[in-house]
Amino acid sequence: MAQRIQELEEEGMALSDMAILYRAHFHAMEIQLELTKRGIPFVITSGLRFFEQAHIKDVAAFMKFVNNPYDEVAFRRMTLMVPGIGAKTADRLWFEWQASYRESGERVESFSATLLKQKVPAKAKEAWDQLAYTLDELITSEGKAKAPAAMMPSILQGVYDDVMQMKFPNYETRQQDLQQLTKYSEGFTTLDDFLTQLSLIAGQDAVDQAQPKPDDDCLCLSSVHQAKGLEWKAVFVVWLADGMFPNKRAIEADENDSEASALEEERRLFYVAVTRAEDELYLTYPRLWPGSFNGETLQHPSRFLDDIPLDMMEPWNVGGSAVGYSW
């Protein structure tokens, strides 16, 4: 997709005349990464960039603290996730941790050996203990950080999944984000490399977000909901796979005849997406989704694509793993 965008730009189309539309925010994670790598400027109208979201920063805090036990920001972010611990208690726990870490000769073979000795409010004790044991799972028996992909299940299952359910009303969407983050982390053998890449991306995000002005030539990334009433010369609609667009809930409701209107609402949203294009429309879906904890999942094209006559489109097979239609 990024390659095609660059080709259109070389042919004379401005980036500001192009848009990528998606049903859910997490659909755009890999796209944001690729655009950043290629130096293609973009703006997001559907919320924060992927790595600037609170739940992504929360998970990264565990990794950052294991990588650098002097990281106060990461320590405080983790500590404040524990119900019953406020800012003052977090300050005290941080100073106690620092003192203990220095006394140990700046070696950590067990986080729990120190953290469990620290006094926390009674209502926070169980969650605090779980946090300590979770941190132990993120290091080897020699006290070295595990690979980032090996850390993700421990962080989510040990602490953060419960935190996320209590903290965010859109829990399932954020859970899907973290599945994507897990898949992305598999490309890194060391925690240092992974955190360095996150820092580079976050740093670029900060630069990009600070600079764009209304007249800047930037590609637009947007949810379909946010794109209502807008048009671009070229539009890419992504993740047109059953279960994604339309989403799984709407399909299940339709099959059970309990809420048939949910699928029709998804169809109306699809209509909004395809009518945002003035000249060129690209409809895409992957054959496989590697972003699941259960491994790769075979994807089936959205049932909405069946409603469009094939003679109106030109099928493209991209790299053998994704399919697109040019209209």
ChimeraX attribute file (.defattr): number of C-alpha atoms within 10 A of each C-alpha:
attribute: neighborCount
match mode: 1-to-1
recipient: residues
	/A:1	16
	/A:2	13
	/A:3	11
	/A:4	9
	/A:5	22
	/A:6	16
	/A:7	12
	/A:8	15
	/A:9	15
	/A:10	10
	/A:11	9
	/A:12	9
	/A:13	15
	/A:14	17
	/A:15	22
	/A:16	20
	/A:17	18
	/A:18	25
	/A:19	27
	/A:20	25
	/A:21	27
	/A:22	26
	/A:23	23
	/A:24	20
	/A:25	21
	/A:26	20
	/A:27	19
	/A:28	22
	/A:29	16
	/A:30	14
	/A:31	16
	/A:32	22
	/A:33	15
	/A:34	14
	/A:35	17
	/A:36	17
	/A:37	11
	/A:38	11
	/A:39	10
	/A:40	16
	/A:41	19
	/A:42	23
	/A:43	23
	/A:44	19
	/A:45	13
	/A:46	18
	/A:47	14
	/A:48	14
	/A:49	20
	/A:50	24
	/A:51	20
	/A:52	14
	/A:53	13
	/A:54	13
	/A:55	21
	/A:56	15
	/A:57	16
	/A:58	18
	/A:59	21
	/A:60	21
	/A:61	20
	/A:62	23
	/A:63	26
	/A:64	20
	/A:65	19
	/A:66	23
	/A:67	18
	/A:68	13
	/A:69	18
	/A:70	17
	/A:71	15
	/A:72	18
	/A:73	13
	/A:74	21
	/A:75	22
	/A:76	19
	/A:77	18
	/A:78	21
	/A:79	22
	/A:80	14
	/A:81	19
	/A:82	22
	/A:83	15
	/A:84	16
	/A:85	19
	/A:86	14
	/A:87	11
	/A:88	9
	/A:89	16
	/A:90	19
	/A:91	15
	/A:92	13
	/A:93	19
	/A:94	19
	/A:95	12
	/A:96	15
	/A:97	20
	/A:98	16
	/A:99	10
	/A:100	14
	/A:101	17
	/A:102	11
	/A:103	10
	/A:104	12
	/A:105	8
	/A:106	11
	/A:107	14
	/A:108	19
	/A:109	14
	/A:110	18
	/A:111	23
	/A:112	19
	/A:113	13
	/A:114	15
	/A:115	20
	/A:116	16
	/A:117	9
	/A:118	15
	/A:119	14
	/A:120	19
	/A:121	13
	/A:122	10
	/A:123	12
	/A:124	14
	/A:125	18
	/A:126	13
	/A:127	18
	/A:128	27
	/A:129	17
	/A:130	16
	/A:131	24
	/A:132	19
	/A:133	20
	/A:134	22
	/A:135	23
	/A:136	21
	/A:137	19
	/A:138	25
	/A:139	21
	/A:140	13
	/A:141	12
	/A:142	10
	/A:143	15
	/A:144	15
	/A:145	22
	/A:146	18
	/A:147	22
	/A:148	24
	/A:149	20
	/A:150	17
	/A:151	22
	/A:152	23
	/A:153	18
	/A:154	17
	/A:155	21
	/A:156	17
	/A:157	11
	/A:158	18
	/A:159	23
	/A:160	24
	/A:161	16
	/A:162	12
	/A:163	17
	/A:164	19
	/A:165	14
	/A:166	10
	/A:167	13
	/A:168	13
	/A:169	10
	/A:170	10
	/A:171	17
	/A:172	12
	/A:173	14
	/A:174	21
	/A:175	17
	/A:176	17
	/A:177	23
	/A:178	21
	/A:179	19
	/A:180	20
	/A:181	21
	/A:182	21
	/A:183	17
	/A:184	18
	/A:185	21
	/A:186	14
	/A:187	13
	/A:188	15
	/A:189	14
	/A:190	15
	/A:191	21
	/A:192	16
	/A:193	15
	/A:194	20
	/A:195	18
	/A:196	11
	/A:197	13
	/A:198	14
	/A:199	13
	/A:200	12
	/A:201	19
	/A:202	16
	/A:203	12
	/A:204	15
	/A:205	21
	/A:206	13
	/A:207	11
	/A:208	15
	/A:209	16
	/A:210	9
	/A:211	8
	/A:212	14
	/A:213	10
	/A:214	7
	/A:215	7
	/A:216	13
	/A:217	17
	/A:218	21
	/A:219	20
	/A:220	21
	/A:221	26
	/A:222	22
	/A:223	21
	/A:224	22
	/A:225	16
	/A:226	14
	/A:227	20
	/A:228	13
	/A:229	9
	/A:230	11
	/A:231	18
	/A:232	20
	/A:233	17
	/A:234	22
	/A:235	27
	/A:236	25
	/A:237	25
	/A:238	24
	/A:239	25
	/A:240	26
	/A:241	24
	/A:242	17
	/A:243	18
	/A:244	22
	/A:245	25
	/A:246	24
	/A:247	18
	/A:248	14
	/A:249	14
	/A:250	22
	/A:251	21
	/A:252	16
	/A:253	15
	/A:254	16
	/A:255	12
	/A:256	10
	/A:257	10
	/A:258	11
	/A:259	15
	/A:260	15
	/A:261	13
	/A:262	18
	/A:263	21
	/A:264	15
	/A:265	13
	/A:266	18
	/A:267	16
	/A:268	11
	/A:269	17
	/A:270	21
	/A:271	13
	/A:272	17
	/A:273	27
	/A:274	20
	/A:275	15
	/A:276	24
	/A:277	22
	/A:278	13
	/A:279	11
	/A:280	15
	/A:281	23
	/A:282	21
	/A:283	22
	/A:284	25
	/A:285	23
	/A:286	20
	/A:287	17
	/A:288	15
	/A:289	18
	/A:290	17
	/A:291	18
	/A:292	14
	/A:293	13
	/A:294	7
	/A:295	11
	/A:296	12
	/A:297	13
	/A:298	11
	/A:299	18
	/A:300	15
	/A:301	20
	/A:302	19
	/A:303	15
	/A:304	16
	/A:305	15
	/A:306	9
	/A:307	8
	/A:308	10
	/A:309	8
	/A:310	12
	/A:311	8
	/A:312	10
	/A:313	15
	/A:314	11
	/A:315	16
	/A:316	15
	/A:317	11
	/A:318	12
	/A:319	7
	/A:320	9
	/A:321	11
	/A:322	16
	/A:323	17
	/A:324	23
	/A:325	19
	/A:326	15
	/A:327	16
